[in-house]
Amino acid sequence: LDSVRQSSYVFVGEGLFLDSLSTAHLLAFVAAGNTALLSSKTIPFDLMFHLYYEECADQEWNDYEKTTRPDPVRVALTAPWFGRAVPLHYARQNEVSTYDWNYIESAFFCENLPQRPLGYLNDSLVNFAAFPYGKGRFLLHSTPIAFSNYHLLRAESRRYAEGVLAHLPQGDIYWD
């Protein structure tokens, strides 16, 4: 039995900038059965036009929402093996500071569409979700700060980053 080796594309940063050709290539890559994990504070509208083409009732895509908080947020994954929520915070010159924590409005998840939440900020704001596309899927993650050196050096928050990355299939990873 031949098995097709899956690959993953991973982007972590403030925002993913794609022209029309790059968008088409990324869509084709995922449609062929691969995975794209995009961890950014915003998502290209042209890409979401394809991922959220069929909409929940009266819910047009308008990018991620944000909540500004000076205190830490708790992040958790829906996977039963993950366990309790993990605190994340933003620090500027070693002082906790306000930060725009982005999330996907819960109205973008309705029963008749296949996208599903995979993780939350403060128990109710979706910050990680799977959007199936073709034979593959896009994993949208709105909290790229979770992959910063600061958080990866702390065992508790590193566990969260590992949990997000655990959603990638085995195979080659193209990190951007």
ROTIDO-819240 format. One record per residue (C-alpha): residue in one letter; chain; x, y, z. Coordinates in steps of 0.001 Angstrom, whole numbers. Layout:
<r><aa>A</aa><ch>A</ch><xx>X</xx><yy>Y</yy><zz>Z</zz></r>
...
//
This chain:
<r><aa>L</aa><ch>A</ch><xx>0</xx><yy>0</yy><zz>0</zz></r>
<r><aa>D</aa><ch>A</ch><xx>1559</xx><yy>3280</yy><zz>-1080</zz></r>
<r><aa>S</aa><ch>A</ch><xx>1316</xx><yy>6060</yy><zz>1446</zz></r>
<r><aa>V</aa><ch>A</ch><xx>1606</xx><yy>9657</yy><zz>371</zz></r>
<r><aa>R</aa><ch>A</ch><xx>3979</xx><yy>11638</yy><zz>2544</zz></r>
<r><aa>Q</aa><ch>A</ch><xx>2346</xx><yy>14810</yy><zz>3813</zz></r>
<r><aa>S</aa><ch>A</ch><xx>4174</xx><yy>18086</yy><zz>4202</zz></r>
<r><aa>S</aa><ch>A</ch><xx>3464</xx><yy>21185</yy><zz>6255</zz></r>
<r><aa>Y</aa><ch>A</ch><xx>4045</xx><yy>24876</yy><zz>5709</zz></r>
<r><aa>V</aa><ch>A</ch><xx>4463</xx><yy>26924</yy><zz>8902</zz></r>
<r><aa>F</aa><ch>A</ch><xx>4399</xx><yy>30704</yy><zz>9111</zz></r>
<r><aa>V</aa><ch>A</ch><xx>4868</xx><yy>32593</yy><zz>12392</zz></r>
<r><aa>G</aa><ch>A</ch><xx>4880</xx><yy>36398</yy><zz>12362</zz></r>
<r><aa>E</aa><ch>A</ch><xx>2876</xx><yy>39616</yy><zz>12612</zz></r>
<r><aa>G</aa><ch>A</ch><xx>1199</xx><yy>39141</yy><zz>9258</zz></r>
<r><aa>L</aa><ch>A</ch><xx>1448</xx><yy>36941</yy><zz>6190</zz></r>
<r><aa>F</aa><ch>A</ch><xx>1777</xx><yy>38934</yy><zz>2982</zz></r>
<r><aa>L</aa><ch>A</ch><xx>750</xx><yy>36986</yy><zz>-111</zz></r>
<r><aa>D</aa><ch>A</ch><xx>315</xx><yy>38158</yy><zz>-3681</zz></r>
<r><aa>S</aa><ch>A</ch><xx>-2202</xx><yy>36379</yy><zz>-5926</zz></r>
<r><aa>L</aa><ch>A</ch><xx>374</xx><yy>33870</yy><zz>-7213</zz></r>
<r><aa>S</aa><ch>A</ch><xx>1584</xx><yy>33002</yy><zz>-3694</zz></r>
<r><aa>T</aa><ch>A</ch><xx>-2022</xx><yy>32597</yy><zz>-2549</zz></r>
<r><aa>A</aa><ch>A</ch><xx>-2734</xx><yy>30239</yy><zz>-5460</zz></r>
<r><aa>H</aa><ch>A</ch><xx>384</xx><yy>28146</yy><zz>-4705</zz></r>
<r><aa>L</aa><ch>A</ch><xx>-450</xx><yy>27892</yy><zz>-989</zz></r>
<r><aa>L</aa><ch>A</ch><xx>-4046</xx><yy>26882</yy><zz>-1763</zz></r>
<r><aa>A</aa><ch>A</ch><xx>-2838</xx><yy>24226</yy><zz>-4235</zz></r>
<r><aa>F</aa><ch>A</ch><xx>-305</xx><yy>22918</yy><zz>-1678</zz></r>
<r><aa>V</aa><ch>A</ch><xx>-3015</xx><yy>22451</yy><zz>947</zz></r>
<r><aa>A</aa><ch>A</ch><xx>-5646</xx><yy>21165</yy><zz>-1498</zz></r>
<r><aa>A</aa><ch>A</ch><xx>-3217</xx><yy>18366</yy><zz>-2436</zz></r>
<r><aa>G</aa><ch>A</ch><xx>-3416</xx><yy>17003</yy><zz>1131</zz></r>
<r><aa>N</aa><ch>A</ch><xx>-885</xx><yy>19100</yy><zz>3006</zz></r>
<r><aa>T</aa><ch>A</ch><xx>-1204</xx><yy>21343</yy><zz>6057</zz></r>
<r><aa>A</aa><ch>A</ch><xx>-506</xx><yy>25066</yy><zz>6480</zz></r>
<r><aa>L</aa><ch>A</ch><xx>-138</xx><yy>26438</yy><zz>10018</zz></r>
<r><aa>L</aa><ch>A</ch><xx>-419</xx><yy>30225</yy><zz>9931</zz></r>
<r><aa>S</aa><ch>A</ch><xx>263</xx><yy>31923</yy><zz>13268</zz></r>
<r><aa>S</aa><ch>A</ch><xx>-204</xx><yy>35650</yy><zz>12776</zz></r>
<r><aa>K</aa><ch>A</ch><xx>-2109</xx><yy>38629</yy><zz>14128</zz></r>
<r><aa>T</aa><ch>A</ch><xx>-3930</xx><yy>39063</yy><zz>10825</zz></r>
<r><aa>I</aa><ch>A</ch><xx>-4810</xx><yy>36831</yy><zz>7895</zz></r>
<r><aa>P</aa><ch>A</ch><xx>-4865</xx><yy>37832</yy><zz>4193</zz></r>
<r><aa>F</aa><ch>A</ch><xx>-8408</xx><yy>38552</yy><zz>3045</zz></r>
<r><aa>D</aa><ch>A</ch><xx>-7700</xx><yy>36980</yy><zz>-372</zz></r>
<r><aa>L</aa><ch>A</ch><xx>-6811</xx><yy>33719</yy><zz>1352</zz></r>
<r><aa>M</aa><ch>A</ch><xx>-9874</xx><yy>33802</yy><zz>3609</zz></r>
<r><aa>F</aa><ch>A</ch><xx>-12065</xx><yy>34385</yy><zz>575</zz></r>
<r><aa>H</aa><ch>A</ch><xx>-11220</xx><yy>30782</yy><zz>-382</zz></r>
<r><aa>L</aa><ch>A</ch><xx>-11209</xx><yy>29256</yy><zz>3118</zz></r>
<r><aa>Y</aa><ch>A</ch><xx>-14460</xx><yy>30849</yy><zz>4228</zz></r>
<r><aa>Y</aa><ch>A</ch><xx>-16178</xx><yy>30966</yy><zz>837</zz></r>
<r><aa>E</aa><ch>A</ch><xx>-19367</xx><yy>29459</yy><zz>2226</zz></r>
<r><aa>E</aa><ch>A</ch><xx>-20337</xx><yy>31638</yy><zz>5179</zz></r>
<r><aa>C</aa><ch>A</ch><xx>-22283</xx><yy>31104</yy><zz>8347</zz></r>
<r><aa>A</aa><ch>A</ch><xx>-25612</xx><yy>32955</yy><zz>8261</zz></r>
<r><aa>D</aa><ch>A</ch><xx>-25057</xx><yy>36723</yy><zz>7921</zz></r>
<r><aa>Q</aa><ch>A</ch><xx>-21409</xx><yy>36424</yy><zz>8962</zz></r>
<r><aa>E</aa><ch>A</ch><xx>-18992</xx><yy>37904</yy><zz>6423</zz></r>
<r><aa>W</aa><ch>A</ch><xx>-15281</xx><yy>37491</yy><zz>7120</zz></r>
<r><aa>N</aa><ch>A</ch><xx>-13732</xx><yy>40675</yy><zz>8504</zz></r>
<r><aa>D</aa><ch>A</ch><xx>-10349</xx><yy>39476</yy><zz>9845</zz></r>
<r><aa>Y</aa><ch>A</ch><xx>-9487</xx><yy>38596</yy><zz>13406</zz></r>
<r><aa>E</aa><ch>A</ch><xx>-11049</xx><yy>40481</yy><zz>16292</zz></r>
<r><aa>K</aa><ch>A</ch><xx>-8911</xx><yy>41755</yy><zz>19148</zz></r>
<r><aa>T</aa><ch>A</ch><xx>-9090</xx><yy>42347</yy><zz>22835</zz></r>
<r><aa>T</aa><ch>A</ch><xx>-6519</xx><yy>44577</yy><zz>24522</zz></r>
<r><aa>R</aa><ch>A</ch><xx>-5484</xx><yy>43392</yy><zz>27944</zz></r>
<r><aa>P</aa><ch>A</ch><xx>-2675</xx><yy>44463</yy><zz>30280</zz></r>
<r><aa>D</aa><ch>A</ch><xx>-2823</xx><yy>41226</yy><zz>32236</zz></r>
<r><aa>P</aa><ch>A</ch><xx>-1876</xx><yy>37724</yy><zz>31081</zz></r>
<r><aa>V</aa><ch>A</ch><xx>-4290</xx><yy>35636</yy><zz>29073</zz></r>
<r><aa>R</aa><ch>A</ch><xx>-4778</xx><yy>31916</yy><zz>29446</zz></r>
<r><aa>V</aa><ch>A</ch><xx>-4442</xx><yy>29755</yy><zz>26351</zz></r>
<r><aa>A</aa><ch>A</ch><xx>-5669</xx><yy>26192</yy><zz>26064</zz></r>
<r><aa>L</aa><ch>A</ch><xx>-6205</xx><yy>23562</yy><zz>23407</zz></r>
<r><aa>T</aa><ch>A</ch><xx>-9377</xx><yy>21545</yy><zz>22964</zz></r>
<r><aa>A</aa><ch>A</ch><xx>-7405</xx><yy>18274</yy><zz>22745</zz></r>
<r><aa>P</aa><ch>A</ch><xx>-8172</xx><yy>16184</yy><zz>25856</zz></r>
<r><aa>W</aa><ch>A</ch><xx>-4492</xx><yy>15357</yy><zz>26394</zz></r>
<r><aa>F</aa><ch>A</ch><xx>-3525</xx><yy>19022</yy><zz>26735</zz></r>
<r><aa>G</aa><ch>A</ch><xx>-4673</xx><yy>19629</yy><zz>30303</zz></r>
<r><aa>R</aa><ch>A</ch><xx>-5017</xx><yy>23001</yy><zz>31999</zz></r>
<r><aa>A</aa><ch>A</ch><xx>-4698</xx><yy>26454</yy><zz>30435</zz></r>
<r><aa>V</aa><ch>A</ch><xx>-1310</xx><yy>28177</yy><zz>30220</zz></r>
<r><aa>P</aa><ch>A</ch><xx>-714</xx><yy>31885</yy><zz>30948</zz></r>
<r><aa>L</aa><ch>A</ch><xx>834</xx><yy>34100</yy><zz>28260</zz></r>
<r><aa>H</aa><ch>A</ch><xx>1664</xx><yy>37766</yy><zz>28615</zz></r>
<r><aa>Y</aa><ch>A</ch><xx>3380</xx><yy>40537</yy><zz>26736</zz></r>
<r><aa>A</aa><ch>A</ch><xx>6330</xx><yy>42259</yy><zz>28380</zz></r>
<r><aa>R</aa><ch>A</ch><xx>8102</xx><yy>45409</yy><zz>27294</zz></r>
<r><aa>Q</aa><ch>A</ch><xx>11436</xx><yy>46057</yy><zz>29045</zz></r>
<r><aa>N</aa><ch>A</ch><xx>10579</xx><yy>43277</yy><zz>31512</zz></r>
<r><aa>E</aa><ch>A</ch><xx>7283</xx><yy>44938</yy><zz>32499</zz></r>
<r><aa>V</aa><ch>A</ch><xx>3940</xx><yy>43363</yy><zz>31668</zz></r>
<r><aa>S</aa><ch>A</ch><xx>2272</xx><yy>45642</yy><zz>29145</zz></r>
<r><aa>T</aa><ch>A</ch><xx>-997</xx><yy>45860</yy><zz>27209</zz></r>
<r><aa>Y</aa><ch>A</ch><xx>-1221</xx><yy>43793</yy><zz>24068</zz></r>
<r><aa>D</aa><ch>A</ch><xx>-3760</xx><yy>43211</yy><zz>21315</zz></r>
<r><aa>W</aa><ch>A</ch><xx>-4726</xx><yy>39558</yy><zz>21699</zz></r>
<r><aa>N</aa><ch>A</ch><xx>-6371</xx><yy>38453</yy><zz>18466</zz></r>
<r><aa>Y</aa><ch>A</ch><xx>-9059</xx><yy>35839</yy><zz>18080</zz></r>
<r><aa>I</aa><ch>A</ch><xx>-11535</xx><yy>34421</yy><zz>15566</zz></r>
<r><aa>E</aa><ch>A</ch><xx>-15112</xx><yy>35465</yy><zz>16210</zz></r>
<r><aa>S</aa><ch>A</ch><xx>-17134</xx><yy>32439</yy><zz>17352</zz></r>
<r><aa>A</aa><ch>A</ch><xx>-19865</xx><yy>33302</yy><zz>14818</zz></r>
<r><aa>F</aa><ch>A</ch><xx>-17536</xx><yy>31970</yy><zz>12068</zz></r>
<r><aa>F</aa><ch>A</ch><xx>-18107</xx><yy>28432</yy><zz>13368</zz></r>
<r><aa>C</aa><ch>A</ch><xx>-21512</xx><yy>27049</yy><zz>12497</zz></r>
<r><aa>E</aa><ch>A</ch><xx>-22786</xx><yy>23485</yy><zz>12280</zz></r>
<r><aa>N</aa><ch>A</ch><xx>-23133</xx><yy>23401</yy><zz>8496</zz></r>
<r><aa>L</aa><ch>A</ch><xx>-19447</xx><yy>24291</yy><zz>7836</zz></r>
<r><aa>P</aa><ch>A</ch><xx>-16386</xx><yy>22123</yy><zz>8550</zz></r>
<r><aa>Q</aa><ch>A</ch><xx>-14089</xx><yy>24605</yy><zz>10341</zz></r>
<r><aa>R</aa><ch>A</ch><xx>-13628</xx><yy>23858</yy><zz>14032</zz></r>
<r><aa>P</aa><ch>A</ch><xx>-11972</xx><yy>25561</yy><zz>17015</zz></r>
<r><aa>L</aa><ch>A</ch><xx>-8831</xx><yy>23865</yy><zz>18331</zz></r>
<r><aa>G</aa><ch>A</ch><xx>-7877</xx><yy>26346</yy><zz>21052</zz></r>
<r><aa>Y</aa><ch>A</ch><xx>-9009</xx><yy>29313</yy><zz>23102</zz></r>
<r><aa>L</aa><ch>A</ch><xx>-7885</xx><yy>32493</yy><zz>24846</zz></r>
<r><aa>N</aa><ch>A</ch><xx>-9479</xx><yy>32846</yy><zz>28287</zz></r>
<r><aa>D</aa><ch>A</ch><xx>-11784</xx><yy>29862</yy><zz>27740</zz></r>
<r><aa>S</aa><ch>A</ch><xx>-14076</xx><yy>31509</yy><zz>25183</zz></r>
<r><aa>L</aa><ch>A</ch><xx>-12156</xx><yy>33397</yy><zz>22455</zz></r>
<r><aa>V</aa><ch>A</ch><xx>-11078</xx><yy>31097</yy><zz>19596</zz></r>
<r><aa>N</aa><ch>A</ch><xx>-7392</xx><yy>31641</yy><zz>18803</zz></r>
<r><aa>F</aa><ch>A</ch><xx>-6652</xx><yy>28356</yy><zz>17003</zz></r>
<r><aa>A</aa><ch>A</ch><xx>-8849</xx><yy>26639</yy><zz>14424</zz></r>
<r><aa>A</aa><ch>A</ch><xx>-8804</xx><yy>24106</yy><zz>11596</zz></r>
<r><aa>F</aa><ch>A</ch><xx>-10188</xx><yy>25125</yy><zz>8213</zz></r>
<r><aa>P</aa><ch>A</ch><xx>-10299</xx><yy>22104</yy><zz>5862</zz></r>
<r><aa>Y</aa><ch>A</ch><xx>-9425</xx><yy>22857</yy><zz>2252</zz></r>
<r><aa>G</aa><ch>A</ch><xx>-9383</xx><yy>20240</yy><zz>-501</zz></r>
<r><aa>K</aa><ch>A</ch><xx>-7597</xx><yy>17161</yy><zz>866</zz></r>
<r><aa>G</aa><ch>A</ch><xx>-5654</xx><yy>19203</yy><zz>3442</zz></r>
<r><aa>R</aa><ch>A</ch><xx>-6271</xx><yy>21843</yy><zz>6039</zz></r>
<r><aa>F</aa><ch>A</ch><xx>-5271</xx><yy>25276</yy><zz>7202</zz></r>
<r><aa>L</aa><ch>A</ch><xx>-4526</xx><yy>25695</yy><zz>10894</zz></r>
<r><aa>L</aa><ch>A</ch><xx>-5123</xx><yy>29342</yy><zz>11776</zz></r>
<r><aa>H</aa><ch>A</ch><xx>-3504</xx><yy>30529</yy><zz>14993</zz></r>
<r><aa>S</aa><ch>A</ch><xx>-3922</xx><yy>34164</yy><zz>16050</zz></r>
<r><aa>T</aa><ch>A</ch><xx>-1356</xx><yy>34229</yy><zz>18873</zz></r>
<r><aa>P</aa><ch>A</ch><xx>2149</xx><yy>34236</yy><zz>17319</zz></r>
<r><aa>I</aa><ch>A</ch><xx>3644</xx><yy>35589</yy><zz>20559</zz></r>
<r><aa>A</aa><ch>A</ch><xx>3287</xx><yy>32021</yy><zz>21883</zz></r>
<r><aa>F</aa><ch>A</ch><xx>6211</xx><yy>31093</yy><zz>19605</zz></r>
<r><aa>S</aa><ch>A</ch><xx>8507</xx><yy>33899</yy><zz>20788</zz></r>
<r><aa>N</aa><ch>A</ch><xx>11802</xx><yy>33097</yy><zz>22530</zz></r>
<r><aa>Y</aa><ch>A</ch><xx>10390</xx><yy>34513</yy><zz>25760</zz></r>
<r><aa>H</aa><ch>A</ch><xx>7564</xx><yy>31987</yy><zz>25891</zz></r>
<r><aa>L</aa><ch>A</ch><xx>9494</xx><yy>29060</yy><zz>24420</zz></r>
<r><aa>L</aa><ch>A</ch><xx>12035</xx><yy>29334</yy><zz>27263</zz></r>
<r><aa>R</aa><ch>A</ch><xx>9318</xx><yy>28726</yy><zz>29865</zz></r>
<r><aa>A</aa><ch>A</ch><xx>8297</xx><yy>25088</yy><zz>30314</zz></r>
<r><aa>E</aa><ch>A</ch><xx>4588</xx><yy>25832</yy><zz>30765</zz></r>
<r><aa>S</aa><ch>A</ch><xx>4188</xx><yy>28021</yy><zz>27680</zz></r>
<r><aa>R</aa><ch>A</ch><xx>6548</xx><yy>25803</yy><zz>25655</zz></r>
<r><aa>R</aa><ch>A</ch><xx>4082</xx><yy>22962</yy><zz>26353</zz></r>
<r><aa>Y</aa><ch>A</ch><xx>1386</xx><yy>25072</yy><zz>24661</zz></r>
<r><aa>A</aa><ch>A</ch><xx>3566</xx><yy>25713</yy><zz>21567</zz></r>
<r><aa>E</aa><ch>A</ch><xx>4342</xx><yy>21999</yy><zz>21392</zz></r>
<r><aa>G</aa><ch>A</ch><xx>617</xx><yy>21271</yy><zz>21582</zz></r>
<r><aa>V</aa><ch>A</ch><xx>-114</xx><yy>23580</yy><zz>18653</zz></r>
<r><aa>L</aa><ch>A</ch><xx>2700</xx><yy>22037</yy><zz>16599</zz></r>
<r><aa>A</aa><ch>A</ch><xx>1433</xx><yy>18542</yy><zz>17484</zz></r>
<r><aa>H</aa><ch>A</ch><xx>-1475</xx><yy>19227</yy><zz>15096</zz></r>
<r><aa>L</aa><ch>A</ch><xx>966</xx><yy>18987</yy><zz>12166</zz></r>
<r><aa>P</aa><ch>A</ch><xx>1148</xx><yy>15620</yy><zz>10413</zz></r>
<r><aa>Q</aa><ch>A</ch><xx>4419</xx><yy>13718</yy><zz>10253</zz></r>
<r><aa>G</aa><ch>A</ch><xx>6469</xx><yy>14711</yy><zz>7238</zz></r>
<r><aa>D</aa><ch>A</ch><xx>8538</xx><yy>17576</yy><zz>5936</zz></r>
<r><aa>I</aa><ch>A</ch><xx>8013</xx><yy>21024</yy><zz>7453</zz></r>
<r><aa>Y</aa><ch>A</ch><xx>8681</xx><yy>24212</yy><zz>5506</zz></r>
<r><aa>W</aa><ch>A</ch><xx>9169</xx><yy>26975</yy><zz>8086</zz></r>
<r><aa>D</aa><ch>A</ch><xx>8672</xx><yy>30567</yy><zz>6928</zz></r>
//
